[in-house]
Amino acid sequence: MPNLQPLCDKYDFTPRMLETVRSKMRRMGLIDHVSRFNKAYGYREGWVFSSRFSRALSRLSELSKGFRNRKDALQEKKDRDLFMYV
């Protein structure tokens, strides 16, 4: 989007809030800035999700799948005992 004002009007927040969120996402590595000189993106300028973001999502899904697997009985008993203390 060349202009972010329609988003601000539609969802009722200030342009400064949008800039703050965008800069934080950039620092965390979730989004990357694309230059208008980049042939891979069709010479369009803007923001795209980074490869780091997609890798983090896949790692998170693998981690959640790992929680479904049952561990040995001794480990399960230890986990239950730990939850009793919490």
Summary of the structure (lengths in Angstrom):
residues: 86
radius of gyration: 21.2
end to end distance: 48.1
largest distance: 58.6
contacts: 158
relative contact order: 0.08
helix: 64%
strand: 9%
